[in-house]
Amino acid sequence: MLAKVKSFGLKGIEGYPIDVETDVSNGLPHFEIVGLADTAIKEAKERVRSAIKNSGFVYPTKRITINLAPADIKKEGALYDLAIAVSILSCNDENKIKNESQYVYVGELSFDGSVKQVRGVLPLLISARKLGFKKFIIPFANKTEASYIAGIEVYGVKSLTETVEFLRGDKKLEPIETCDYNAFHTNTANGMDFANVKGQAMAKRALEIAAAGGHNLLMIGPPGSGKSMLAKCFPSILPDLTFEEALEVTKIHSIAGELDLNQGIVSTRPFRSPHHTASTVSLTGGGSNSKPGEISLADHGVLFLDEFPEYSRHTIETLRQPLEDGVITVARSNATITYPASFTLIASMNPCPCGNYGSKDKECHCSAGQISKYLSKLSGPIMDRIDIHIEVDNVTYDQLKSEEQEESSAEIKKRVDKARKMQLERYKGEKIYCNAKMTPAMTKKYCKLDAMGDNMLRNAFERLKLSARAHDKILKVARTIADLDGCENIEARHIAEAISYRTLDRKYWNN
């Protein structure tokens, strides 16, 4: 007897339909799964057999063949267990299963028949909805994650028995109630508060500009100057995640298995800080299962790379594509997958191996060769892709002991939100949300200069020997500074400040 039910597979953050076809025929007892299944799926025969028997159903002692179609696409994971079990039970009329073909099934089975949570439910449901599928049966543990998708019927089940009873009509299940993101997730402060950072007015100003325009930033300074603390405060002034951004971030975290199932959605901007010993694959993603890496997990958030030159040169160079395009394409022998990677890079470094090069108070003991080797890990193309470069000096004793109240993150965030609101209005219909994402055509349209500003930029371009990309970065940063000032047009003072954030790469990387 033949039965066919629907399930879904994942390729990157996009889902695709899978036909689970089951043929139960006479012959020696045998269980075979075909259709480019990985080891986890091959082992499903043991999980499914035990789940059916321990749930009190009759397991057919016949020849069982499962085909996962389309057969030319590699399938991975244990999320097809529930669909396989339902299709096998559907082949026996005594089970009285009805309308099984109306649902899409996703779930892993335990030996006792309970349905376990799986990764990637949110992207699966979103992709399935786009393709016109309306009814789904998923693990009960994934119900909160599924509750943010409107326009579909999703039923959460705890066991195979409950699933069969529902399909028979013996038990009634209510579809998972849809949640309102704005009502259930009030945006709270994320990260440390700038009110706790003494001094560092220039660094705070630069971080405010970076948050307002989505710009990448590099901090250069001696050990103990507060670079890491400033970076950890940065998320507290970022704009709140929109629902669309939250869905995209949640997709990635769900696939990676890092989603908090109690929350069901990522409602704060990610802050990822991998150690400098992290491998290239852990940063970019990939591996045998082509999972997203730290670059993608930081999507719509912050990727903080402390001790930037300590990362391998090859690892640093992999940042080129995502910094430019906002995506990372992972090419492996079994698949080529593109993950979102639209993050803000915050990097920090010492000016030399000992950290005292250029210090007013301490002597640098590094040779010219050591300094050159240390800085050579950061290539010109990488530096060009970082919009803002700033020096962070050590704070003085008087600054540390000052009773003067520092400006809080909440106050800075108000200015950032106001600037972002201007940008959202400006780029309405342009499919971007901040100044840093402007294309060259947009930069030409929205970053027009008066004669004084143009002359100032020309002098800086020729004197500092800037690249065309650095020229555009200055215009984008100046546009953000003007937005923070509430100015419709970019003025000479905005250009002057933006240029000041591009001079350090010529001080340390004289090329």
C-alpha positions in Angstrom: 0.0 0.0 0.0 1.2 3.5 -0.8 0.9 6.7 1.3 2.3 10.2 0.8 2.6 13.1 3.3 4.4 16.4 3.3 7.4 17.6 5.2 9.9 20.4 4.7 13.7 20.6 4.5 16.1 23.5 4.9 18.7 25.0 2.6 20.3 27.9 4.4 17.4 29.9 5.8 15.0 28.9 3.1 12.7 25.8 3.3 11.7 23.6 0.5 8.9 20.9 0.4 9.6 17.2 0.8 7.3 14.4 -0.3 7.6 11.5 2.2 6.4 8.6 0.1 5.9 5.2 1.8 5.4 1.9 0.2 4.4 -1.1 2.4 4.5 -4.4 0.5 4.6 -8.1 1.1 8.0 -9.7 1.5 10.7 -10.2 4.1 10.6 -7.5 6.8 12.9 -4.7 5.7 13.1 -0.9 6.2 14.8 1.2 3.6 15.0 5.0 3.2 16.1 6.5 -0.2 16.4 10.0 -1.5 19.9 11.2 -0.5 19.3 10.9 3.3 22.1 11.6 5.8 23.0 9.3 8.7 20.5 11.0 11.1 17.7 10.2 8.6 18.9 6.7 8.0 18.7 6.0 11.7 15.1 7.2 11.7 14.0 3.6 11.0 15.0 2.6 14.6 13.4 5.7 16.2 10.2 5.3 14.1 9.9 1.5 14.7 10.3 1.9 18.5 8.0 5.0 18.6 5.2 3.2 16.8 5.4 0.0 18.9 5.7 1.9 22.2 2.8 4.1 21.3 0.6 1.0 21.1 0.2 0.8 17.3 0.9 -2.2 15.1 4.2 -2.0 13.3 3.9 -3.7 9.9 6.2 -6.7 9.6 6.6 -6.2 5.8 8.9 -4.5 3.3 8.8 -0.8 4.0 10.4 1.6 1.6 10.5 5.4 2.3 11.3 7.8 -0.5 12.2 11.5 0.3 11.5 13.4 -2.9 13.0 15.3 -4.6 15.7 12.6 -4.6 18.5 14.8 -5.9 18.7 17.1 -2.9 20.7 16.1 0.2 18.5 15.9 3.3 19.8 16.3 6.8 18.5 16.0 10.4 15.9 14.2 12.3 12.9 16.5 11.6 11.3 13.9 9.2 10.6 11.3 11.9 7.0 12.4 12.5 6.2 12.5 8.8 7.7 9.0 8.2 5.8 7.5 11.2 2.4 9.1 10.0 3.0 7.8 6.4 3.7 4.3 7.7 0.6 4.2 9.9 -1.5 5.7 7.1 -0.8 2.6 5.0 -2.9 0.5 7.5 -6.6 1.2 7.2 -7.1 -0.1 10.7 -5.5 3.0 12.1 -8.4 5.1 10.6 -6.2 8.1 9.8 -8.0 10.7 7.8 -6.9 13.8 5.9 -3.2 13.1 6.6 -2.2 14.7 3.3 -3.6 18.1 4.3 -0.8 18.7 6.8 2.9 19.4 6.8 4.7 17.3 9.5 7.9 18.3 11.3 9.3 16.6 14.4 11.8 14.2 15.9 10.5 11.1 17.6 11.8 9.5 20.8 11.6 5.7 21.4 8.6 6.3 23.7 6.7 8.1 21.0 7.1 11.6 22.3 7.8 14.4 19.7 10.9 16.3 20.4 11.8 19.9 19.3 13.7 20.5 16.1 15.8 23.3 14.7 14.6 25.7 12.0 10.8 25.6 12.6 10.4 29.4 12.0 12.2 29.6 8.6 10.3 26.4 7.6 6.9 27.8 8.4 7.7 31.1 6.6 8.9 29.4 3.5 5.9 27.0 3.5 3.5 29.8 3.9 5.0 31.6 0.8 4.4 28.3 -1.2 0.8 28.2 -0.2 0.8 25.5 2.6 -1.7 26.3 5.4 -1.8 23.5 8.0 1.2 22.2 10.0 1.8 19.7 12.8 5.0 20.5 14.8 6.5 19.7 18.2 4.7 21.3 21.1 8.1 22.6 22.3 8.4 24.8 19.2 5.0 26.3 19.6 6.2 29.7 20.9 8.5 30.0 17.9 5.7 29.3 15.5 3.2 31.7 17.2 4.7 34.7 15.4 3.7 33.5 11.9 0.2 34.7 11.0 -2.1 33.3 8.3 -1.5 29.6 8.9 -2.9 26.9 11.2 -0.2 25.3 13.4 -0.8 22.5 15.8 1.7 21.6 18.5 1.8 17.9 19.5 3.6 16.2 22.3 3.5 12.6 21.1 2.8 10.3 18.1 -0.3 9.0 19.9 -1.7 12.6 20.2 -0.9 13.1 16.5 -2.8 10.0 15.4 -5.8 10.7 17.6 -6.0 14.2 16.1 -5.8 12.9 12.6 -8.5 10.3 13.4 -10.8 13.0 14.8 -10.8 11.4 18.3 -9.0 14.4 19.8 -9.5 18.1 19.2 -6.5 20.4 19.1 -6.6 24.1 19.0 -4.3 25.9 16.6 -1.5 27.8 18.2 -2.6 31.4 18.9 -0.7 34.1 17.0 1.3 36.5 19.1 1.7 40.2 18.5 5.5 41.0 18.5 5.0 44.6 19.7 2.6 43.7 22.4 4.6 40.7 23.9 8.1 42.1 23.5 8.8 45.5 25.0 12.3 46.5 24.0 14.6 46.6 27.0 18.1 48.0 27.3 20.7 45.6 25.8 24.3 45.9 27.0 26.1 48.0 29.5 25.3 51.6 30.1 27.5 54.5 28.9 26.7 56.2 32.2 29.3 53.9 33.8 32.1 54.9 31.4 34.2 57.8 32.7 35.6 60.2 30.1 36.2 58.9 26.5 34.0 61.7 25.0 35.5 61.3 21.6 35.0 57.5 21.6 31.4 57.9 22.8 30.7 60.4 20.0 32.1 58.1 17.4 30.1 55.1 18.7 27.0 57.3 18.6 27.6 58.1 14.9 28.2 54.4 14.2 24.9 53.5 15.8 23.0 56.2 14.1 24.2 55.3 10.6 25.1 51.6 10.9 28.8 52.3 10.4 31.7 49.9 11.1 34.2 51.2 13.6 37.8 50.4 14.7 39.2 51.5 18.1 43.0 51.8 18.5 44.4 52.3 22.0 46.7 50.9 24.7 45.6 48.0 27.0 43.2 49.1 29.8 41.9 52.2 28.0 38.3 50.9 28.0 37.9 49.7 24.4 36.1 46.4 25.4 33.8 48.2 27.8 32.9 50.8 25.2 32.1 48.0 22.7 29.9 46.3 25.3 28.0 49.5 25.8 27.4 49.9 22.1 24.3 47.6 21.9 22.5 49.8 24.5 22.2 52.7 22.0 21.2 50.8 18.9 17.7 51.2 17.5 15.1 48.5 18.5 14.7 45.5 16.3 11.7 45.8 13.9 9.5 42.7 13.5 10.9 42.0 10.1 14.5 42.2 11.4 13.6 40.0 14.4 12.2 37.4 12.1 15.4 37.3 10.0 17.6 37.1 13.1 15.3 34.4 14.6 15.6 32.3 11.4 19.4 32.2 11.8 19.4 31.5 15.5 16.7 28.8 15.1 18.8 27.0 12.4 21.9 27.2 14.6 20.0 25.8 17.6 20.6 28.9 19.7 17.0 30.1 20.0 15.5 30.4 23.4 12.3 28.4 23.0 10.6 30.2 25.9 10.9 33.5 24.1 10.3 32.0 20.6 11.9 35.0 18.9 15.0 37.2 19.2 13.8 40.6 20.2 17.2 42.3 21.0 20.0 42.9 18.6 22.7 40.2 18.8 26.1 40.9 20.2 28.6 38.3 19.1 32.2 38.4 20.4 34.2 35.3 19.1 37.7 34.8 20.6 40.6 35.6 18.3 41.5 31.8 18.2 38.2 31.2 16.4 38.5 29.2 13.2 37.5 30.7 9.8 34.7 28.2 9.5 33.3 29.1 12.9 33.3 32.8 11.8 31.9 32.4 8.3 29.8 29.3 8.7 29.8 26.0 6.9 31.1 22.7 8.1 29.5 19.3 7.3 26.0 20.7 8.0 26.6 24.2 6.5 25.5 25.9 9.7 25.6 29.7 10.0 28.7 31.2 11.6 29.3 34.1 14.0 29.1 36.5 11.1 25.5 35.4 10.4 24.5 35.1 14.0 25.5 38.8 14.3 23.0 39.7 11.6 21.2 43.0 12.4 23.4 43.3 15.5 27.1 43.7 16.4 30.1 41.6 15.7 32.8 42.6 18.2 36.4 41.5 17.3 38.7 42.3 20.2 42.4 42.3 19.6 41.7 42.5 15.8 45.2 41.8 14.5 45.4 38.6 16.6 42.9 36.9 14.3 44.6 35.1 11.4 45.0 37.1 8.2 42.9 34.7 6.3 40.1 34.9 8.8 40.1 38.7 8.7 40.0 38.7 4.9 36.8 36.7 4.9 35.1 39.8 6.3 35.4 41.5 2.9 32.2 40.1 1.3 29.8 40.5 4.3 31.1 44.0 5.0 30.4 45.0 1.5 27.3 43.0 0.5 25.6 42.2 3.8 25.6 38.4 3.0 28.1 35.6 3.3 28.2 32.8 0.7 29.4 29.5 2.0 30.6 27.2 -0.7 31.2 23.5 0.3 31.4 20.3 -1.7 27.8 19.3 -0.9 26.1 22.7 -1.0 26.5 26.5 -1.7 24.5 28.5 0.8 24.1 32.2 1.2 23.3 33.5 4.8 22.4 37.1 5.8 25.3 38.9 7.4 24.3 42.6 7.7 26.1 43.4 11.0 27.9 46.4 12.4 31.6 45.6 13.0 33.2 47.0 16.1 36.9 46.1 16.3 39.5 47.0 18.8 43.3 46.7 18.8 46.5 47.9 20.3 48.8 50.1 18.2 51.6 47.6 18.6 52.3 44.1 20.2 53.2 45.7 23.6 50.4 48.3 23.2 52.4 51.4 24.0 53.3 52.7 20.5 52.5 56.4 20.5 51.8 56.5 24.2 52.6 59.8 26.1 53.2 57.9 29.4 54.8 54.6 28.5 57.7 53.6 26.4 57.2 51.2 23.5 59.7 48.3 23.3 58.6 46.9 20.0 61.0 47.1 17.0 59.9 48.7 13.7 59.7 45.2 12.2 57.5 43.9 14.9 55.1 46.8 14.6 55.0 46.4 10.9 54.3 42.7 11.1 51.6 43.3 13.7 49.8 45.9 11.6 50.3 44.1 8.3 47.5 41.6 9.2 45.0 44.4 8.5 45.1 45.0 4.8 44.2 48.1 2.9 40.9 46.6 1.6 39.8 45.7 5.1 40.6 49.2 6.5 38.8 50.8 3.6 35.6 48.9 4.6 35.7 50.3 8.2 34.0 53.7 8.2 35.3 55.1 11.4 38.8 54.9 13.0 39.4 56.4 16.4 42.1 56.5 19.0 41.1 55.6 22.6 43.5 57.1 25.3 43.8 56.0 28.9 41.6 57.9 31.3 43.2 60.1 33.9 42.8 59.6 37.7 40.8 62.8 38.0 38.4 61.5 35.3 37.9 58.2 37.1 37.2 59.9 40.4 35.0 62.6 39.0 31.5 62.9 40.5 30.1 64.4 37.3 27.3 62.3 35.9 28.1 60.8 32.5 25.4 60.8 29.8 23.3 57.6 29.9 22.7 55.2 27.0 19.0 56.1 27.1 19.8 59.7 26.3 22.2 58.9 23.5 19.7 56.4 22.1 17.1 59.1 21.8 19.3 61.0 19.4 20.2 57.8 17.5 16.5 56.9 17.1 15.7 60.4 15.8 18.5 60.1 13.2 17.4 56.6 12.2 13.8 57.9 11.8 15.1 60.5 9.3 16.9 57.8 7.4 13.9 55.5 7.2 11.8 58.3 5.8 14.6 59.3 3.4 15.1 55.8 2.1 11.4 54.8 2.0 11.1 52.4 -1.0 14.9 52.1 -1.4 15.1 48.8 0.5 17.8 50.1 2.9 17.4 51.4 6.5 20.5 53.3 7.3 23.2 55.5 5.7 25.9 52.9 5.7 23.9 50.7 3.3 23.7 53.4 0.6 24.7 52.4 -2.9 27.0 54.6 -5.0 24.0 56.0 -6.8 22.2 56.8 -3.5 25.4 58.4 -2.1 25.5 60.7 -5.1 21.8 61.5 -4.7 21.6 62.1 -0.9 25.2 63.3 -0.1 25.5 66.5 -2.2 28.0 69.0 -0.9 28.3 72.8 -1.1 31.5 74.4 -2.6 33.3 74.6 0.8 32.5 71.0 1.7 33.5 69.7 -1.7 36.8 71.6 -1.6 37.6 70.2 1.9 36.9 66.7 0.7 39.0 67.1 -2.4 42.0 68.3 -0.3 41.7 65.4 2.1 41.3 62.9 -0.8 44.5 64.1 -2.4 46.5 64.6 0.8 45.6 61.3 2.4 45.7 59.4 -0.9 42.3 57.9 -0.2 40.5 55.3 -2.3 37.2 55.8 -4.0 35.6 53.5 -1.3 37.1 55.7 1.5 35.7 58.8 -0.3 32.2 57.3 -0.2 32.6 56.2 3.4 33.4 59.8 4.4 30.2 61.0 2.6 28.1 58.4 4.4 29.5 59.3 7.8 29.0 63.0 7.1 25.4 62.3 6.1 24.9 60.6 9.5 26.5 63.5 11.4 24.2 65.8 9.6 21.2 63.6 10.5 22.3 63.7 14.2 22.3 67.5 13.9 18.9 67.5 12.3 20.3 69.1 9.1 18.8 68.3 5.7 22.1 69.2 3.9 25.6 68.2 4.6 27.7 71.1 5.8 31.5 71.7 5.8 31.7 71.0 9.5 30.1 67.6 9.0 32.6 66.8 6.3 35.5 67.9 8.6 34.4 65.6 11.4 33.9 62.7 9.0 37.4 63.2 7.6 38.9 63.1 11.1 37.7 59.6 11.4 39.7 58.5 8.3 43.1 59.8 9.2 44.3 57.1 11.6 44.7 54.4 8.9 47.3 56.7 7.2 49.1 57.2 10.6 49.4 53.4 11.3 49.2 52.0 7.7 51.2 54.3 5.6 50.6 52.8 2.2 
